[in-house]
Amino acid sequence: MTKLAAALATLFLIAAPPASAQLRRDSNPVVTATLAAAAYWHGTPCGGHVTIAEGTSEVPPNGALTSFDTPIGENAVTQVPATFTDCLVRLSPDWHEWVWDDQEYEALCQLMVHEFGHLEGFSDEGAQPGTVEYIHPDTAPLVAPCRHYRLLYYEHGQRRPDIYEYQPGAWG
């Protein structure tokens, strides 16, 4: 089982952080991106029950696919988002380790905001280019909750920037 699958094998019950809360910068980048997405949309979709899992070959490289059930069938974004159940975001297996996730955090975060938008009832169809809901969210300006992120690793309660902090270009 990959690190992503192991880290995300359980159902996340994610509550939107208070507006004044700072996101933890020493946590799993996938979880942090999920919290940033909830902050961007001002709440957690699906009654707080969203499963984040590793996808398989159907998920595009460095992408994600989101699915949910509605009273009239799967992925019916015309329905009221409060009725969505069995909400699932499947991340590409490319998002499989923290070094990569941290180095590419802004793209991961923007992608998670885009996918949570589907759980808020927004479709790719009709979305304007340059917006986070456009089919290519990486072409939109980076949304505020995804800016200025740097994963901080801790060892024995002490910050170790000399070894672990990401520096642009340092990892290839």
C-alpha positions in Angstrom: 0.0 0.0 0.0 1.4 3.4 -0.9 2.0 6.1 1.6 -1.0 8.1 0.3 -3.3 5.1 0.5 -2.1 4.3 4.0 -2.5 7.9 5.1 -5.9 8.2 3.6 -7.4 4.8 4.1 -9.9 6.1 6.6 -12.9 8.4 6.2 -12.0 12.0 6.9 -14.6 13.9 8.9 -13.4 17.4 8.1 -14.8 20.5 9.8 -14.2 23.9 8.2 -11.7 25.8 10.3 -12.8 29.1 11.8 -12.0 32.0 9.6 -9.4 33.2 12.0 -7.7 29.8 12.3 -4.2 29.2 10.8 -3.8 26.0 8.9 -1.2 23.7 10.5 2.0 23.9 8.4 3.5 20.7 9.8 0.8 18.3 8.7 0.1 15.9 5.9 -0.1 18.1 2.7 -3.2 16.2 1.4 -5.1 16.8 4.6 -3.9 20.4 4.6 -5.1 20.9 1.0 -8.4 19.4 2.0 -8.7 21.9 4.9 -7.8 24.7 2.5 -10.5 23.6 0.1 -13.0 23.6 2.9 -11.9 27.1 3.9 -12.2 28.4 0.3 -15.8 27.1 0.0 -16.6 28.3 3.6 -17.6 24.8 4.8 -17.1 21.1 4.3 -19.4 19.5 1.7 -21.4 16.3 2.2 -22.2 17.0 5.8 -18.5 16.8 6.6 -18.1 13.2 5.3 -15.7 13.2 2.4 -13.5 10.3 1.6 -10.1 11.0 0.1 -8.5 8.0 -1.5 -5.9 7.0 -4.0 -7.4 6.5 -7.5 -6.4 4.0 -10.1 -5.7 4.2 -13.8 -8.9 6.1 -14.5 -7.6 9.1 -12.7 -5.6 11.4 -15.0 -1.9 11.9 -14.1 -1.5 14.5 -11.3 -5.3 14.8 -11.3 -8.3 13.8 -9.4 -11.8 12.5 -9.9 -14.8 13.3 -7.6 -18.0 11.3 -7.3 -21.1 11.5 -5.2 -24.6 10.2 -5.0 -27.7 12.4 -5.2 -31.5 11.5 -5.0 -31.6 11.3 -8.8 -28.3 9.5 -9.4 -24.6 9.8 -9.4 -22.9 13.2 -9.9 -26.0 15.1 -10.6 -24.7 18.6 -10.0 -28.2 20.0 -10.7 -29.3 18.8 -7.3 -29.0 20.6 -4.0 -25.4 20.0 -2.6 -26.8 19.3 0.8 -28.4 16.1 -0.6 -25.0 14.7 -1.8 -23.9 11.5 -0.1 -21.0 9.0 -0.6 -18.7 11.8 -1.5 -15.3 10.6 -2.8 -12.3 12.4 -4.1 -9.8 10.0 -5.8 -6.3 11.4 -6.2 -3.9 10.3 -8.9 -1.4 7.7 -7.7 1.2 10.5 -8.7 0.3 12.2 -5.4 1.9 9.5 -3.5 4.6 10.9 -1.2 5.1 13.9 1.0 8.2 15.2 -0.7 6.4 15.4 -4.1 3.1 16.7 -2.5 5.0 19.4 -0.6 7.1 20.5 -3.7 3.9 20.6 -5.7 1.6 21.7 -2.9 0.1 24.7 -4.7 -1.0 22.5 -7.6 -2.4 19.8 -5.2 -4.2 22.4 -3.2 -5.7 24.1 -6.2 -6.8 20.7 -7.5 -8.4 19.9 -4.2 -10.3 23.2 -4.2 -11.5 22.4 -7.7 -12.7 18.9 -6.7 -14.5 20.3 -3.6 -16.2 22.7 -5.9 -17.9 19.7 -7.5 -19.1 18.7 -4.0 -20.6 22.2 -3.7 -22.5 21.7 -6.9 -20.2 23.3 -9.5 -19.6 21.5 -12.8 -16.7 21.8 -15.2 -19.3 22.5 -17.9 -19.9 26.2 -18.4 -17.1 27.2 -16.0 -15.2 30.2 -17.2 -11.5 29.8 -18.2 -9.3 31.3 -15.5 -11.5 30.2 -12.6 -10.8 27.4 -10.2 -13.8 25.5 -11.4 -12.6 25.5 -15.1 -11.6 22.0 -16.2 -8.0 23.1 -16.0 -7.8 24.7 -12.5 -4.0 25.1 -12.8 -4.7 27.9 -15.3 -6.5 30.0 -12.7 -4.8 32.3 -10.3 -3.9 30.5 -7.1 -6.7 30.8 -4.6 -5.8 32.4 -1.3 -5.9 29.4 1.0 -3.3 27.6 -1.2 -0.7 30.4 -1.1 2.5 30.5 0.9 2.5 26.9 2.0 5.7 25.2 3.1 5.6 21.9 4.9 7.5 22.0 8.1 8.8 18.7 9.4 9.4 18.2 13.2 11.7 15.8 14.9 11.4 15.3 18.7 9.4 18.4 19.0 12.1 20.6 17.3 11.8 22.2 13.9 14.5 20.9 11.5 14.6 23.4 8.7 18.2 22.6 8.0 17.2 19.2 6.7 13.6 19.1 5.7 12.3 22.5 4.6 11.5 22.7 0.9 13.4 25.3 -1.0 12.3 26.0 -4.6 14.4 23.9 -6.9 16.1 22.0 -4.1 14.5 18.7 -5.0 15.0 18.7 -8.7 
